[in-house]
């Protein structure tokens, strides 16, 4: 008689997605802070791309979730800077903070595809 775990997540040696969601939130907050401090849309987009690509590599299933999590924290960080630090972003900077998530789509799906290719190469397919 063997006892099986109730769910696949309960098996030893596997970790859930919570640490990766936390990493995505930190990446979004960091990207938003850089956007407030530097005010360079291309650099903000590059950071969003890199964060989503890393998360797509680490957790390739459903890469769109990393775009949403990272992308929503960029404007939230700008809002916090506006309320706490009294930083007055321009209208272009506000719109740009929402648009910074678009390169994240390419990064997340690119990272997911690269992970699939690497996994296939490791298995010898």
N, CA, C and O atoms as a GROMACS GRO file, in nm:
protein
  500
    1UNK      N    1   0.084  -0.117   0.000
    1UNK     CA    2   0.000   0.000   0.000
    1UNK      C    3   0.089   0.124   0.000
    1UNK      O    4   0.172   0.142   0.089
    2UNK      N    5   0.070   0.208  -0.099
    2UNK     CA    6   0.149   0.330  -0.109
    2UNK      C    7   0.057   0.450  -0.092
    2UNK      O    8  -0.058   0.450  -0.133
    3UNK      N    9   0.112   0.550  -0.032
    3UNK     CA   10   0.037   0.674  -0.012
    3UNK      C   11   0.094   0.777  -0.109
    3UNK      O   12   0.213   0.807  -0.107
    4UNK      N   13   0.008   0.829  -0.193
    4UNK     CA   14   0.050   0.929  -0.291
    4UNK      C   15   0.013   1.067  -0.240
    4UNK      O   16  -0.085   1.083  -0.167
    5UNK      N   17   0.090   1.167  -0.278
    5UNK     CA   18   0.056   1.302  -0.237
    5UNK      C   19  -0.078   1.345  -0.296
    5UNK      O   20  -0.119   1.296  -0.402
    6UNK      N   21  -0.145   1.435  -0.227
    6UNK     CA   22  -0.277   1.481  -0.269
    6UNK      C   23  -0.272   1.560  -0.400
    6UNK      O   24  -0.366   1.554  -0.480
    7UNK      N   25  -0.165   1.631  -0.421
    7UNK     CA   26  -0.152   1.710  -0.543
    7UNK      C   27  -0.007   1.705  -0.589
    7UNK      O   28   0.082   1.672  -0.511
    8UNK      N   29   0.018   1.739  -0.716
    8UNK     CA   30   0.156   1.737  -0.764
    8UNK      C   31   0.245   1.838  -0.691
    8UNK      O   32   0.366   1.818  -0.682
    9UNK      N   33   0.185   1.943  -0.640
    9UNK     CA   34   0.265   2.044  -0.569
    9UNK      C   35   0.312   1.993  -0.433
    9UNK      O   36   0.411   2.044  -0.379
   10UNK      N   37   0.244   1.895  -0.379
   10UNK     CA   38   0.279   1.846  -0.247
   10UNK      C   39   0.398   1.750  -0.250
   10UNK      O   40   0.449   1.712  -0.145
   11UNK      N   41   0.441   1.711  -0.368
   11UNK     CA   42   0.553   1.618  -0.376
   11UNK      C   43   0.681   1.687  -0.332
   11UNK      O   44   0.702   1.805  -0.360
   12UNK      N   45   0.768   1.614  -0.265
   12UNK     CA   46   0.892   1.675  -0.218
   12UNK      C   47   0.983   1.711  -0.335
   12UNK      O   48   0.986   1.644  -0.437
   13UNK      N   49   1.057   1.818  -0.317
   13UNK     CA   50   1.152   1.860  -0.418
   13UNK      C   51   1.096   1.959  -0.518
   13UNK      O   52   1.171   2.012  -0.601
   14UNK      N   53   0.967   1.987  -0.514
   14UNK     CA   54   0.910   2.085  -0.605
   14UNK      C   55   0.871   2.209  -0.525
   14UNK      O   56   0.829   2.201  -0.410
   15UNK      N   57   0.885   2.322  -0.589
   15UNK     CA   58   0.844   2.446  -0.526
   15UNK      C   59   0.730   2.505  -0.608
   15UNK      O   60   0.721   2.483  -0.728
   16UNK      N   61   0.646   2.579  -0.543
   16UNK     CA   62   0.534   2.641  -0.610
   16UNK      C   63   0.578   2.765  -0.687
   16UNK      O   64   0.696   2.795  -0.699
   17UNK      N   65   0.480   2.835  -0.737
   17UNK     CA   66   0.507   2.954  -0.815
   17UNK      C   67   0.516   3.082  -0.731
   17UNK      O   68   0.551   3.188  -0.784
   18UNK      N   69   0.485   3.073  -0.603
   18UNK     CA   70   0.484   3.193  -0.519
   18UNK      C   71   0.617   3.269  -0.520
   18UNK      O   72   0.616   3.391  -0.530
   19UNK      N   73   0.732   3.202  -0.508
   19UNK     CA   74   0.857   3.278  -0.513
   19UNK      C   75   0.879   3.349  -0.647
   19UNK      O   76   0.941   3.455  -0.652
   20UNK      N   77   0.827   3.291  -0.754
   20UNK     CA   78   0.844   3.352  -0.885
   20UNK      C   79   0.751   3.472  -0.903
   20UNK      O   80   0.786   3.570  -0.969
   21UNK      N   81   0.633   3.464  -0.844
   21UNK     CA   82   0.545   3.581  -0.845
   21UNK      C   83   0.606   3.695  -0.763
   21UNK      O   84   0.596   3.811  -0.801
   22UNK      N   85   0.670   3.660  -0.652
   22UNK     CA   86   0.739   3.760  -0.571
   22UNK      C   87   0.854   3.822  -0.649
   22UNK      O   88   0.875   3.944  -0.644
   23UNK      N   89   0.929   3.740  -0.722
   23UNK     CA   90   1.037   3.790  -0.806
   23UNK      C   91   0.984   3.881  -0.916
   23UNK      O   92   1.044   3.983  -0.947
   24UNK      N   93   0.871   3.843  -0.974
   24UNK     CA   94   0.809   3.926  -1.078
   24UNK      C   95   0.764   4.060  -1.021
   24UNK      O   96   0.780   4.163  -1.085
   25UNK      N   97   0.707   4.058  -0.901
   25UNK     CA   98   0.665   4.183  -0.837
   25UNK      C   99   0.786   4.272  -0.808
   25UNK      O  100   0.781   4.393  -0.831
   26UNK      N  101   0.893   4.212  -0.757
   26UNK     CA  102   1.015   4.290  -0.732
   26UNK      C  103   1.072   4.348  -0.860
   26UNK      O  104   1.119   4.462  -0.863
   27UNK      N  105   1.068   4.269  -0.968
   27UNK     CA  106   1.119   4.318  -1.096
   27UNK      C  107   1.034   4.434  -1.146
   27UNK      O  108   1.087   4.531  -1.199
   28UNK      N  109   0.902   4.424  -1.131
   28UNK     CA  110   0.814   4.533  -1.172
   28UNK      C  111   0.835   4.658  -1.090
   28UNK      O  112   0.837   4.769  -1.144
   29UNK      N  113   0.852   4.642  -0.960
   29UNK     CA  114   0.877   4.758  -0.873
   29UNK      C  115   1.011   4.821  -0.907
   29UNK      O  116   1.022   4.943  -0.914
   30UNK      N  117   1.112   4.738  -0.928
   30UNK     CA  118   1.244   4.792  -0.965
   30UNK      C  119   1.242   4.863  -1.098
   30UNK      O  120   1.304   4.967  -1.114
   31UNK      N  121   1.170   4.806  -1.194
   31UNK     CA  122   1.158   4.869  -1.325
   31UNK      C  123   1.083   5.001  -1.315
   31UNK      O  124   1.120   5.099  -1.379
   32UNK      N  125   0.978   5.003  -1.234
   32UNK     CA  126   0.904   5.127  -1.214
   32UNK      C  127   0.987   5.234  -1.145
   32UNK      O  128   0.978   5.352  -1.178
   33UNK      N  129   1.070   5.192  -1.048
   33UNK     CA  130   1.155   5.289  -0.979
   33UNK      C  131   1.258   5.347  -1.076
   33UNK      O  132   1.286   5.467  -1.073
   34UNK      N  133   1.314   5.262  -1.161
   34UNK     CA  134   1.410   5.310  -1.260
   34UNK      C  135   1.341   5.406  -1.357
   34UNK      O  136   1.400   5.505  -1.400
   35UNK      N  137   1.216   5.377  -1.392
   35UNK     CA  138   1.143   5.465  -1.481
   35UNK      C  139   1.121   5.601  -1.417
   35UNK      O  140   1.128   5.704  -1.485
   36UNK      N  141   1.094   5.604  -1.287
   36UNK     CA  142   1.076   5.731  -1.217
   36UNK      C  143   1.209   5.806  -1.207
   36UNK      O  144   1.214   5.926  -1.230
   37UNK      N  145   1.315   5.733  -1.174
   37UNK     CA  146   1.444   5.798  -1.151
   37UNK      C  147   1.512   5.842  -1.279
   37UNK      O  148   1.567   5.953  -1.285
   38UNK      N  149   1.510   5.759  -1.382
   38UNK     CA  150   1.584   5.787  -1.504
   38UNK      C  151   1.498   5.855  -1.609
   38UNK      O  152   1.546   5.937  -1.686
   39UNK      N  153   1.368   5.820  -1.613
   39UNK     CA  154   1.273   5.875  -1.709
   39UNK      C  155   1.318   5.848  -1.853
   39UNK      O  156   1.317   5.937  -1.938
   40UNK      N  157   1.356   5.723  -1.879
   40UNK     CA  158   1.396   5.681  -2.013
   40UNK      C  159   1.312   5.560  -2.050
   40UNK      O  160   1.329   5.452  -1.992
   41UNK      N  161   1.222   5.577  -2.145
   41UNK     CA  162   1.128   5.470  -2.181
   41UNK      C  163   1.199   5.349  -2.240
   41UNK      O  164   1.158   5.236  -2.213
   42UNK      N  165   1.304   5.370  -2.318
   42UNK     CA  166   1.374   5.257  -2.379
   42UNK      C  167   1.443   5.171  -2.273
   42UNK      O  168   1.443   5.048  -2.282
   43UNK      N  169   1.502   5.235  -2.174
   43UNK     CA  170   1.568   5.159  -2.068
   43UNK      C  171   1.464   5.085  -1.984
   43UNK      O  172   1.488   4.971  -1.942
   44UNK      N  173   1.351   5.149  -1.959
   44UNK     CA  174   1.242   5.083  -1.886
   44UNK      C  175   1.192   4.962  -1.963
   44UNK      O  176   1.169   4.856  -1.905
   45UNK      N  177   1.174   4.978  -2.093
   45UNK     CA  178   1.129   4.867  -2.177
   45UNK      C  179   1.232   4.753  -2.178
   45UNK      O  180   1.195   4.636  -2.177
   46UNK      N  181   1.360   4.788  -2.179
   46UNK     CA  182   1.465   4.687  -2.176
   46UNK      C  183   1.462   4.609  -2.045
   46UNK      O  184   1.480   4.487  -2.044
   47UNK      N  185   1.440   4.678  -1.934
   47UNK     CA  186   1.433   4.610  -1.805
   47UNK      C  187   1.311   4.519  -1.797
   47UNK      O  188   1.319   4.409  -1.743
   48UNK      N  189   1.198   4.565  -1.850
   48UNK     CA  190   1.077   4.481  -1.852
   48UNK      C  191   1.100   4.358  -1.940
   48UNK      O  192   1.058   4.248  -1.904
   49UNK      N  193   1.165   4.378  -2.054
   49UNK     CA  194   1.196   4.267  -2.143
   49UNK      C  195   1.285   4.165  -2.074
   49UNK      O  196   1.259   4.045  -2.080
   50UNK      N  197   1.389   4.211  -2.008
   50UNK     CA  198   1.484   4.121  -1.941
   50UNK      C  199   1.418   4.046  -1.826
   50UNK      O  200   1.440   3.927  -1.808
   51UNK      N  201   1.336   4.116  -1.747
   51UNK     CA  202   1.270   4.051  -1.634
   51UNK      C  203   1.172   3.944  -1.682
   51UNK      O  204   1.169   3.834  -1.628
   52UNK      N  205   1.094   3.977  -1.783
   52UNK     CA  206   0.997   3.879  -1.834
   52UNK      C  207   1.067   3.763  -1.904
   52UNK      O  208   1.018   3.650  -1.898
   53UNK      N  209   1.180   3.789  -1.968
   53UNK     CA  210   1.254   3.680  -2.032
   53UNK      C  211   1.310   3.585  -1.927
   53UNK      O  212   1.304   3.463  -1.944
   54UNK      N  213   1.364   3.639  -1.820
   54UNK     CA  214   1.416   3.554  -1.713
   54UNK      C  215   1.304   3.471  -1.651
   54UNK      O  216   1.321   3.351  -1.628
   55UNK      N  217   1.191   3.534  -1.624
   55UNK     CA  218   1.080   3.460  -1.566
   55UNK      C  219   1.022   3.357  -1.664
   55UNK      O  220   0.978   3.250  -1.622
   56UNK      N  221   1.023   3.389  -1.793
   56UNK     CA  222   0.979   3.293  -1.893
   56UNK      C  223   1.073   3.174  -1.901
   56UNK      O  224   1.029   3.062  -1.927
   57UNK      N  225   1.202   3.197  -1.880
   57UNK     CA  226   1.298   3.086  -1.876
   57UNK      C  227   1.279   3.000  -1.752
   57UNK      O  228   1.285   2.877  -1.759
   58UNK      N  229   1.255   3.064  -1.638
   58UNK     CA  230   1.242   2.990  -1.513
   58UNK      C  231   1.112   2.913  -1.503
   58UNK      O  232   1.109   2.798  -1.458
   59UNK      N  233   1.003   2.975  -1.546
   59UNK     CA  234   0.870   2.913  -1.544
   59UNK      C  235   0.804   2.932  -1.680
   59UNK      O  236   0.732   3.030  -1.699
   60UNK      N  237   0.828   2.842  -1.774
   60UNK     CA  238   0.782   2.863  -1.912
   60UNK      C  239   0.632   2.843  -1.933
   60UNK      O  240   0.579   2.883  -2.037
   61UNK      N  241   0.563   2.783  -1.839
   61UNK     CA  242   0.419   2.760  -1.857
   61UNK      C  243   0.343   2.889  -1.832
   61UNK      O  244   0.366   2.957  -1.731
   62UNK      N  245   0.253   2.923  -1.923
   62UNK     CA  246   0.173   3.045  -1.916
   62UNK      C  247   0.260   3.170  -1.903
   62UNK      O  248   0.253   3.238  -1.801
   63UNK      N  249   0.340   3.202  -2.002
   63UNK     CA  250   0.430   3.318  -1.991
   63UNK      C  251   0.357   3.452  -1.983
   63UNK      O  252   0.416   3.551  -1.938
   64UNK      N  253   0.232   3.459  -2.026
   64UNK     CA  254   0.158   3.585  -2.020
   64UNK      C  255   0.142   3.635  -1.877
   64UNK      O  256   0.127   3.756  -1.856
   65UNK      N  257   0.146   3.545  -1.778
   65UNK     CA  258   0.128   3.589  -1.639
   65UNK      C  259   0.243   3.675  -1.592
   65UNK      O  260   0.225   3.763  -1.508
   66UNK      N  261   0.363   3.651  -1.646
   66UNK     CA  262   0.478   3.733  -1.604
   66UNK      C  263   0.466   3.874  -1.662
   66UNK      O  264   0.507   3.971  -1.599
   67UNK      N  265   0.411   3.884  -1.781
   67UNK     CA  266   0.389   4.016  -1.841
   67UNK      C  267   0.290   4.096  -1.757
   67UNK      O  268   0.310   4.215  -1.733
   68UNK      N  269   0.185   4.030  -1.713
   68UNK     CA  270   0.083   4.099  -1.634
   68UNK      C  271   0.140   4.143  -1.499
   68UNK      O  272   0.119   4.257  -1.458
   69UNK      N  273   0.210   4.054  -1.430
   69UNK     CA  274   0.259   4.086  -1.296
   69UNK      C  275   0.366   4.195  -1.303
   69UNK      O  276   0.361   4.292  -1.228
   70UNK      N  277   0.463   4.178  -1.392
   70UNK     CA  278   0.568   4.280  -1.404
   70UNK      C  279   0.508   4.411  -1.455
   70UNK      O  280   0.540   4.519  -1.405
   71UNK      N  281   0.420   4.401  -1.555
   71UNK     CA  282   0.364   4.520  -1.616
   71UNK      C  283   0.273   4.600  -1.527
   71UNK      O  284   0.265   4.722  -1.541
   72UNK      N  285   0.204   4.536  -1.433
   72UNK     CA  286   0.114   4.613  -1.348
   72UNK      C  287   0.188   4.687  -1.237
   72UNK      O  288   0.138   4.787  -1.184
   73UNK      N  289   0.306   4.639  -1.201
   73UNK     CA  290   0.379   4.707  -1.093
   73UNK      C  291   0.455   4.830  -1.142
   73UNK      O  292   0.495   4.913  -1.059
   74UNK      N  293   0.475   4.846  -1.270
   74UNK     CA  294   0.545   4.964  -1.320
   74UNK      C  295   0.460   5.090  -1.298
   74UNK      O  296   0.510   5.185  -1.238
   75UNK      N  297   0.334   5.095  -1.345
   75UNK     CA  298   0.255   5.214  -1.317
   75UNK      C  299   0.218   5.230  -1.170
   75UNK      O  300   0.201   5.342  -1.121
   76UNK      N  301   0.205   5.117  -1.098
   76UNK     CA  302   0.177   5.127  -0.954
   76UNK      C  303   0.293   5.192  -0.879
   76UNK      O  304   0.271   5.268  -0.784
   77UNK      N  305   0.414   5.162  -0.921
   77UNK     CA  306   0.531   5.226  -0.859
   77UNK      C  307   0.535   5.374  -0.892
   77UNK      O  308   0.572   5.456  -0.808
   78UNK      N  309   0.497   5.410  -1.014
   78UNK     CA  310   0.490   5.552  -1.049
   78UNK      C  311   0.383   5.623  -0.968
   78UNK      O  312   0.402   5.738  -0.926
   79UNK      N  313   0.271   5.557  -0.945
   79UNK     CA  314   0.165   5.615  -0.862
   79UNK      C  315   0.213   5.634  -0.719
   79UNK      O  316   0.187   5.737  -0.657
   80UNK      N  317   0.285   5.534  -0.667
   80UNK     CA  318   0.340   5.547  -0.531
   80UNK      C  319   0.440   5.660  -0.523
   80UNK      O  320   0.443   5.733  -0.424
   81UNK      N  321   0.522   5.676  -0.625
   81UNK     CA  322   0.618   5.787  -0.626
   81UNK      C  323   0.546   5.921  -0.632
   81UNK      O  324   0.590   6.019  -0.570
   82UNK      N  325   0.436   5.926  -0.704
   82UNK     CA  326   0.357   6.048  -0.713
   82UNK      C  327   0.295   6.083  -0.578
   82UNK      O  328   0.293   6.199  -0.538
   83UNK      N  329   0.244   5.981  -0.507
   83UNK     CA  330   0.177   6.005  -0.380
   83UNK      C  331   0.274   6.026  -0.264
   83UNK      O  332   0.250   6.109  -0.177
   84UNK      N  333   0.384   5.951  -0.263
   84UNK     CA  334   0.476   5.955  -0.150
   84UNK      C  335   0.587   6.058  -0.171
   84UNK      O  336   0.613   6.140  -0.084
   85UNK      N  337   0.652   6.052  -0.286
   85UNK     CA  338   0.768   6.138  -0.311
   85UNK      C  339   0.732   6.270  -0.378
   85UNK      O  340   0.817   6.357  -0.394
   86UNK      N  341   0.607   6.283  -0.415
   86UNK     CA  342   0.560   6.404  -0.484
   86UNK      C  343   0.634   6.427  -0.615
   86UNK      O  344   0.659   6.541  -0.654
   87UNK      N  345   0.669   6.317  -0.683
   87UNK     CA  346   0.729   6.325  -0.815
   87UNK      C  347   0.615   6.342  -0.914
   87UNK      O  348   0.519   6.265  -0.913
   88UNK      N  349   0.624   6.440  -0.999
   88UNK     CA  350   0.519   6.467  -1.096
   88UNK      C  351   0.560   6.413  -1.233
   88UNK      O  352   0.633   6.479  -1.307
   89UNK      N  353   0.512   6.292  -1.267
   89UNK     CA  354   0.547   6.238  -1.399
   89UNK      C  355   0.470   6.311  -1.509
   89UNK      O  356   0.359   6.360  -1.487
   90UNK      N  357   0.530   6.317  -1.624
   90UNK     CA  358   0.462   6.378  -1.738
   90UNK      C  359   0.358   6.281  -1.792
   90UNK      O  360   0.359   6.163  -1.758
   91UNK      N  361   0.270   6.331  -1.876
   91UNK     CA  362   0.168   6.246  -1.936
   91UNK      C  363   0.232   6.135  -2.020
   91UNK      O  364   0.185   6.022  -2.020
   92UNK      N  365   0.338   6.170  -2.090
   92UNK     CA  366   0.408   6.070  -2.172
   92UNK      C  367   0.470   5.960  -2.085
   92UNK      O  368   0.471   5.844  -2.124
   93UNK      N  369   0.520   5.998  -1.969
   93UNK     CA  370   0.580   5.899  -1.880
   93UNK      C  371   0.474   5.804  -1.825
   93UNK      O  372   0.500   5.685  -1.807
   94UNK      N  373   0.356   5.854  -1.798
   94UNK     CA  374   0.248   5.769  -1.748
   94UNK      C  375   0.205   5.669  -1.856
   94UNK      O  376   0.191   5.550  -1.829
   95UNK      N  377   0.183   5.718  -1.978
   95UNK     CA  378   0.146   5.629  -2.087
   95UNK      C  379   0.259   5.531  -2.118
   95UNK      O  380   0.235   5.414  -2.149
   96UNK      N  381   0.380   5.579  -2.110
   96UNK     CA  382   0.495   5.493  -2.136
   96UNK      C  383   0.509   5.381  -2.035
   96UNK      O  384   0.557   5.273  -2.068
   97UNK      N  385   0.467   5.406  -1.912
   97UNK     CA  386   0.476   5.301  -1.810
   97UNK      C  387   0.382   5.185  -1.843
   97UNK      O  388   0.413   5.070  -1.811
   98UNK      N  389   0.269   5.214  -1.906
   98UNK     CA  390   0.180   5.107  -1.950
   98UNK      C  391   0.236   5.037  -2.074
   98UNK      O  392   0.223   4.915  -2.089
   99UNK      N  393   0.298   5.114  -2.162
   99UNK     CA  394   0.352   5.057  -2.285
   99UNK      C  395   0.480   4.975  -2.262
   99UNK      O  396   0.520   4.897  -2.348
  100UNK      N  397   0.542   4.993  -2.147
  100UNK     CA  398   0.665   4.918  -2.118
  100UNK      C  399   0.638   4.769  -2.105
  100UNK      O  400   0.730   4.688  -2.113
  101UNK      N  401   0.512   4.731  -2.087
  101UNK     CA  402   0.479   4.589  -2.077
  101UNK      C  403   0.483   4.520  -2.213
  101UNK      O  404   0.496   4.398  -2.219
  102UNK      N  405   0.472   4.595  -2.321
  102UNK     CA  406   0.470   4.533  -2.454
  102UNK      C  407   0.599   4.458  -2.487
  102UNK      O  408   0.590   4.346  -2.539
  103UNK      N  409   0.716   4.512  -2.461
  103UNK     CA  410   0.837   4.431  -2.483
  103UNK      C  411   0.844   4.310  -2.389
  103UNK      O  412   0.911   4.212  -2.419
  104UNK      N  413   0.775   4.320  -2.276
  104UNK     CA  414   0.769   4.206  -2.185
  104UNK      C  415   0.703   4.085  -2.247
  104UNK      O  416   0.736   3.972  -2.213
  105UNK      N  417   0.608   4.108  -2.339
  105UNK     CA  418   0.542   3.997  -2.409
  105UNK      C  419   0.645   3.920  -2.490
  105UNK      O  420   0.651   3.797  -2.484
  106UNK      N  421   0.726   3.991  -2.564
  106UNK     CA  422   0.830   3.925  -2.643
  106UNK      C  423   0.930   3.854  -2.553
  106UNK      O  424   0.974   3.743  -2.585
  107UNK      N  425   0.965   3.915  -2.442
  107UNK     CA  426   1.061   3.853  -2.352
  107UNK      C  427   1.007   3.727  -2.287
  107UNK      O  428   1.077   3.626  -2.279
  108UNK      N  429   0.884   3.732  -2.239
  108UNK     CA  430   0.826   3.617  -2.170
  108UNK      C  431   0.808   3.499  -2.264
  108UNK      O  432   0.844   3.386  -2.232
  109UNK      N  433   0.752   3.526  -2.382
  109UNK     CA  434   0.733   3.417  -2.477
  109UNK      C  435   0.866   3.370  -2.537
  109UNK      O  436   0.882   3.251  -2.565
  110UNK      N  437   0.959   3.460  -2.556
  110UNK     CA  438   1.092   3.421  -2.603
  110UNK      C  439   1.164   3.334  -2.502
  110UNK      O  440   1.225   3.234  -2.538
  111UNK      N  441   1.157   3.372  -2.375
  111UNK     CA  442   1.217   3.290  -2.271
  111UNK      C  443   1.153   3.153  -2.260
  111UNK      O  444   1.221   3.054  -2.236
  112UNK      N  445   1.022   3.149  -2.278
  112UNK     CA  446   0.950   3.022  -2.274
  112UNK      C  447   0.991   2.930  -2.389
  112UNK      O  448   1.010   2.810  -2.370
  113UNK      N  449   1.006   2.988  -2.508
  113UNK     CA  450   1.047   2.909  -2.624
  113UNK      C  451   1.191   2.859  -2.606
  113UNK      O  452   1.221   2.743  -2.636
  114UNK      N  453   1.278   2.945  -2.558
  114UNK     CA  454   1.418   2.905  -2.536
  114UNK      C  455   1.424   2.792  -2.434
  114UNK      O  456   1.501   2.697  -2.451
  115UNK      N  457   1.344   2.802  -2.330
  115UNK     CA  458   1.342   2.694  -2.229
  115UNK      C  459   1.297   2.562  -2.291
  115UNK      O  460   1.352   2.456  -2.260
  116UNK      N  461   1.195   2.568  -2.378
  116UNK     CA  462   1.148   2.447  -2.446
  116UNK      C  463   1.255   2.387  -2.535
  116UNK      O  464   1.271   2.266  -2.540
  117UNK      N  465   1.329   2.472  -2.606
  117UNK     CA  466   1.436   2.424  -2.692
  117UNK      C  467   1.547   2.361  -2.610
  117UNK      O  468   1.598   2.255  -2.645
  118UNK      N  469   1.585   2.426  -2.501
  118UNK     CA  470   1.692   2.371  -2.415
  118UNK      C  471   1.649   2.239  -2.354
  118UNK      O  472   1.728   2.145  -2.346
  119UNK      N  473   1.523   2.230  -2.310
  119UNK     CA  474   1.476   2.104  -2.253
  119UNK      C  475   1.476   1.992  -2.357
  119UNK      O  476   1.508   1.878  -2.325
  120UNK      N  477   1.438   2.024  -2.481
  120UNK     CA  478   1.441   1.925  -2.588
  120UNK      C  479   1.583   1.881  -2.621
  120UNK      O  480   1.607   1.763  -2.648
  121UNK      N  481   1.676   1.974  -2.619
  121UNK     CA  482   1.816   1.939  -2.645
  121UNK      C  483   1.874   1.850  -2.535
  121UNK      O  484   1.952   1.759  -2.562
  122UNK      N  485   1.835   1.878  -2.413
  122UNK     CA  486   1.883   1.796  -2.302
  122UNK      C  487   1.831   1.653  -2.309
  122UNK      O  488   1.900   1.559  -2.271
  123UNK      N  489   1.707   1.638  -2.359
  123UNK     CA  490   1.649   1.505  -2.371
  123UNK      C  491   1.695   1.433  -2.496
  123UNK      O  492   1.670   1.313  -2.511
  124UNK      N  493   1.761   1.503  -2.585
  124UNK     CA  494   1.813   1.442  -2.707
  124UNK      C  495   1.709   1.426  -2.815
  124UNK      O  496   1.723   1.338  -2.899
  125UNK      N  497   1.607   1.507  -2.815
  125UNK     CA  498   1.502   1.496  -2.918
  125UNK      C  499   1.542   1.568  -3.044
  125UNK      O  500   1.466   1.569  -3.141
   0.00000   0.00000   0.00000
